[in-house]
Amino acid sequence: MPETTPHPFDRLTPQAVLDALDGCGLRGDGRLLQLNSYENRVFQVFLESGTVVVAKFYRLGRWSDAQIAEEHTFAADLAAAEVPVVAPLVLAAPGLPAGCTLATVQIDGEPFRVAAYPRRAGHGPELDDAATLRWLGRFIGRLHAVGEQRPFSARRTLDAATFGHGAVQRLIDLDAVPPAQLPAWRDAAERALAQVDAAFAACPAQTLRIHGDCHPGNILWRDPDAGGHGPHLVDLDDAVMGPAVQDLWMLLSGEPEAMSAQLAAVLQGYRQFRRFDTRELALIEPLRTLRMLHHSAWLAERWSDPAFPAAFPWFGTAGYWGQQAQQLREQIEAMAQPPLDPFALDFFD
């Protein structure tokens, strides 16, 4: 796959980052640290005021201003409902309207959108603890209760067309799959997507504003000595319209019996704040399949960013695509099995 050098993110030198934030009313003291992020570029910046912020420079061309505005509005809605979320700060760049949380800065002639967030410390949740899972269920139930109050109109919808069929077509258009592996992978992908289509047709689930990428790495658990307690959301960059179960299944791991027990604990908490449509349980494996396909397309589309070949050197190899074809065949089998049934457990109320 071709590479483009230099990449636009190369413009984000330490001085350029500090100057951009200074223009937004956030004057740094010279100290900054680049944080782990592939999609965007994220920096921890120490300010002269003594506070610390996390600045996010959005990937060029990924989201429109309207889509980012909906992300920020969702965060503001959650914060207003006292759902713990790290919401963007109001910026003071010249020409910005009052209350604006997104600025566009010019760096070497390239327009970057930037937002800033308060820094929050914490660690990942203990997912082997039933009490923690119940707490996470309450937390996500509250998030969804806010999410269903109004829809996104500009952001994507998590469905088979966008995250499945569209992902496969993008991979083919990019010639990402080597010719020797293409027939087996494409056959597995098409057969898997046929089952995904059937599952979504059988379960016309309600769509609402959801986190969309609610894996444990995006949930920050804060201890009392860190200025709070319990889970906080740290990233709504992948927020979409989608079914509620999307924000639940990535908390589960292990064999089906273990996942059923974990899901039972999560739903005990969730149902204290929002009704859960049990038909959505049949979407867990189809959603996992869509995530696999979408992830491969994401890697292929980002390959010109030097951070991606360095972090994912195995992507695009014959071994990778052979493994993907095998995993898709396993997903075909998994989607044919009965869904998880947490309600069969004796302790579930």
C-alpha positions in Angstrom: 0.0 0.0 0.0 1.4 3.4 -0.9 2.7 5.8 1.8 2.5 9.6 1.8 5.4 11.5 3.3 5.3 13.8 5.1 2.0 13.1 6.9 -0.1 16.0 8.0 0.3 15.0 11.6 4.0 15.7 11.2 3.2 19.4 11.5 2.2 18.9 15.1 5.6 19.6 16.6 5.7 20.5 20.3 6.0 24.2 19.6 3.2 24.1 17.1 0.9 22.4 19.6 1.8 24.9 22.3 1.2 27.8 19.9 -2.1 26.4 18.8 -3.4 26.0 22.3 -2.1 29.5 23.3 -4.3 30.8 20.5 -7.3 29.0 22.2 -6.7 30.6 25.6 -4.7 27.7 27.0 -1.2 29.0 27.7 1.3 26.1 28.3 4.3 26.3 30.5 6.4 24.4 27.9 5.8 20.9 29.2 3.8 18.4 27.1 3.6 14.7 26.6 2.2 12.9 23.6 -0.4 10.2 24.6 -1.2 7.0 22.9 -3.7 7.5 20.1 -3.7 6.3 16.6 -6.8 7.9 15.2 -6.1 11.5 16.4 -3.1 13.1 18.0 -3.5 13.7 21.7 -1.2 15.6 24.1 -1.1 16.1 27.8 -0.2 19.8 28.3 0.8 21.6 31.5 -0.5 25.1 31.7 0.9 28.2 33.3 -2.2 28.3 35.5 -1.0 25.1 37.2 -3.7 22.9 35.6 -3.2 20.1 33.1 -5.3 19.6 30.0 -5.5 16.9 27.3 -5.6 18.4 23.9 -7.0 16.4 20.9 -6.1 17.3 17.3 -8.6 15.6 15.1 -7.6 13.5 12.1 -8.0 15.6 9.0 -11.1 14.7 6.9 -12.5 12.1 9.3 -15.4 14.0 10.8 -17.2 17.1 9.7 -17.7 20.1 12.1 -21.3 19.0 12.5 -20.3 15.5 13.5 -17.7 16.7 16.1 -20.3 19.2 17.4 -22.7 16.3 18.0 -20.0 14.4 19.9 -19.4 17.4 22.1 -23.1 18.0 22.6 -23.6 14.4 23.7 -20.8 14.8 26.3 -22.4 18.0 27.5 -25.8 16.3 27.8 -24.2 13.5 29.8 -22.4 16.0 32.1 -25.6 17.9 32.6 -27.3 14.7 33.7 -24.4 14.0 36.1 -23.2 11.0 34.1 -19.5 10.9 34.7 -17.8 11.9 31.5 -14.7 13.9 30.6 -16.4 16.6 28.6 -14.5 19.2 26.4 -13.5 22.6 27.8 -14.8 25.9 26.5 -12.2 27.5 24.4 -11.3 31.2 24.0 -9.9 31.4 20.5 -10.5 34.8 18.7 -13.7 34.7 16.7 -15.2 31.7 18.5 -18.8 32.1 19.8 -19.3 31.9 23.5 -19.3 28.4 24.9 -17.6 26.9 21.9 -15.6 23.7 22.5 -14.0 23.2 19.1 -11.5 25.5 17.3 -9.8 25.3 14.0 -6.1 26.3 14.0 -3.8 26.8 11.0 -0.4 24.9 11.3 1.9 25.4 8.3 -1.2 26.1 6.1 -3.1 23.0 7.3 -6.4 23.4 9.2 -6.6 21.3 12.3 -9.6 21.0 14.5 -8.7 20.9 18.2 -10.5 20.4 21.5 -9.2 20.3 25.1 -10.3 18.2 28.1 -9.5 18.3 31.8 -7.0 15.6 32.7 -8.4 12.7 34.8 -6.4 10.0 36.5 -7.6 6.4 36.9 -7.2 2.8 35.9 -9.2 0.1 34.0 -12.2 -1.5 35.7 -11.9 -4.9 37.4 -14.1 -6.9 35.1 -13.8 -10.1 37.1 -15.7 -8.5 40.0 -19.5 -8.8 39.9 -20.1 -5.6 41.9 -18.0 -3.7 39.4 -20.0 -5.1 36.5 -23.2 -4.1 38.1 -21.8 -0.6 38.6 -20.8 -0.5 34.9 -24.3 -1.6 34.0 -25.8 1.2 36.0 -23.4 3.6 34.4 -24.2 2.5 30.9 -27.9 2.4 31.6 -27.7 6.1 32.7 -25.7 6.9 29.6 -28.3 5.3 27.3 -31.2 7.0 29.2 -29.6 10.3 28.1 -28.6 9.0 24.7 -32.2 8.2 23.7 -33.5 11.7 24.5 -32.6 12.9 21.1 -30.8 11.4 18.0 -27.7 12.2 16.2 -28.4 13.6 12.7 -24.9 13.9 11.3 -23.0 11.0 12.9 -22.9 7.5 11.5 -25.3 4.6 12.3 -23.8 1.3 13.4 -25.3 -1.1 10.9 -24.4 -3.8 8.5 -24.3 -1.5 5.5 -21.8 1.0 6.9 -19.6 -1.2 9.2 -19.9 -4.4 7.2 -20.7 -4.2 3.5 -19.0 -0.8 3.2 -15.9 -2.0 5.0 -15.5 -5.0 2.7 -15.9 -2.8 -0.4 -13.3 -0.3 0.9 -10.8 -3.1 1.4 -11.4 -4.3 -2.1 -11.2 -0.8 -3.6 -7.9 -0.3 -1.7 -6.4 -3.6 -3.0 -5.7 -4.4 0.7 -6.1 -8.2 0.4 -3.4 -10.0 -1.5 -4.7 -11.9 -4.6 -3.8 -15.3 -3.2 -5.9 -14.7 0.0 -8.7 -12.7 -1.5 -11.0 -15.5 -2.6 -11.1 -17.3 0.7 -11.4 -14.0 2.7 -14.1 -12.6 0.5 -16.1 -15.8 0.6 -16.0 -15.9 4.4 -16.8 -12.2 4.6 -19.8 -12.4 2.3 -21.2 -15.5 4.1 -20.7 -13.9 7.5 -22.4 -10.7 6.3 -25.4 -12.7 5.0 -25.9 -13.9 8.6 -25.4 -10.4 10.0 -28.1 -9.1 7.6 -30.4 -11.8 8.7 -29.8 -11.1 12.4 -30.5 -7.4 12.0 -33.6 -8.1 10.0 -34.9 -10.4 12.7 -34.2 -7.9 15.4 -35.2 -4.4 14.4 -33.6 -2.9 17.6 -34.1 0.7 18.7 -31.1 2.9 17.8 -30.0 5.6 20.1 -26.9 7.7 20.8 -24.3 5.3 22.2 -20.6 5.4 23.0 -19.9 2.9 20.2 -16.5 1.8 21.3 -17.1 1.0 25.0 -14.2 -1.4 25.6 -12.4 -1.3 29.0 -9.7 1.0 27.7 -12.2 3.8 27.2 -13.6 3.4 30.7 -11.5 5.2 33.4 -12.1 3.9 36.9 -11.3 6.5 39.5 -10.6 5.8 43.2 -11.6 8.1 46.0 -8.1 9.4 46.4 -8.2 10.5 42.7 -11.0 12.9 43.3 -13.9 10.6 42.5 -15.1 7.1 42.6 -16.3 4.7 39.9 -16.3 4.8 36.1 -15.8 7.8 33.8 -15.9 7.9 30.0 -12.8 9.4 28.5 -13.6 9.3 24.7 -16.7 9.7 22.7 -14.8 10.0 19.3 -16.6 6.9 18.0 -20.1 7.8 19.2 -22.8 6.5 16.8 -26.5 5.8 16.5 -26.7 2.1 17.3 -28.3 -0.6 19.5 -27.8 -0.5 23.2 -26.1 -4.0 23.3 -23.1 -2.6 21.4 -22.0 -0.8 24.6 -22.4 -3.9 26.7 -20.8 -6.9 24.8 -17.2 -5.6 24.8 -17.3 -5.9 28.6 -17.6 -9.7 28.3 -14.9 -12.3 27.9 -14.3 -16.0 28.2 -16.5 -19.0 27.5 -20.2 -18.6 27.0 -21.1 -19.6 30.5 -18.7 -17.0 31.9 -20.0 -14.3 29.6 -23.6 -15.1 30.5 -22.7 -14.6 34.2 -20.9 -11.3 33.4 -23.8 -10.1 31.3 -26.3 -11.0 34.1 -24.4 -8.8 36.5 -24.2 -5.9 34.0 -27.9 -6.1 33.2 -28.8 -6.2 36.9 -27.3 -2.7 37.1 -28.5 -1.5 33.6 -32.1 -2.3 34.3 -32.2 0.0 37.3 -32.0 2.9 34.9 -33.3 1.7 31.5 -35.3 -1.2 30.1 -33.2 -3.6 28.0 -34.7 -5.3 25.0 -33.6 -8.9 25.3 -33.9 -9.5 21.6 -30.7 -7.5 21.2 -28.7 -10.4 22.7 -28.9 -12.1 19.3 -26.9 -9.2 17.9 -23.8 -9.7 20.0 -22.0 -12.0 17.6 -23.1 -10.1 14.5 -21.8 -6.9 16.1 -18.5 -8.7 16.8 -18.3 -9.6 13.2 -18.9 -6.0 12.0 -16.2 -4.8 14.4 -13.7 -7.3 12.8 -14.5 -6.1 9.3 -14.5 -2.4 10.2 -11.2 -2.8 12.0 -9.5 -4.2 9.0 -10.9 -1.4 6.8 -9.8 1.2 9.3 -6.2 -0.2 9.3 -6.1 -0.2 5.5 -7.4 3.4 5.2 -4.9 4.7 7.7 -1.8 2.9 6.3 -0.3 6.2 4.9 0.0 7.4 8.5 3.5 6.3 9.6 2.1 5.4 13.1 0.2 2.5 11.6 2.9 0.4 9.9 5.0 0.9 13.0 2.2 -0.3 15.4 0.6 -3.0 13.2 3.5 -4.5 11.2 1.6 -7.7 10.7 -1.3 -6.0 8.9 -1.6 -6.9 5.2 0.5 -10.0 5.3 -0.7 -13.3 4.0 -0.8 -14.6 7.5 -3.1 -11.8 8.6 -5.7 -12.3 5.9 -5.6 -16.1 6.4 -6.3 -15.5 10.1 -9.1 -13.1 9.3 -10.7 -15.6 6.9 -10.5 -18.3 9.7 -11.9 -15.9 12.3 -14.8 -15.0 10.0 -15.6 -18.7 9.5 -15.6 -19.1 13.3 -18.0 -16.1 13.5 -20.3 -17.8 11.0 -20.5 -20.8 13.5 -20.8 -18.5 16.5 -23.7 -16.6 14.9 -25.5 -19.9 14.3 -25.5 -20.7 18.0 -28.2 -19.6 20.4 -27.5 -16.1 22.0 -26.2 -15.7 25.5 -29.0 -16.3 28.1 -28.1 -14.4 31.4 -31.7 -14.7 32.4 -31.4 -18.4 32.9 -29.0 -17.9 35.8 -30.5 -18.5 39.3 -29.2 -15.2 40.8 -30.6 -13.0 38.1 -33.6 -11.0 39.2 
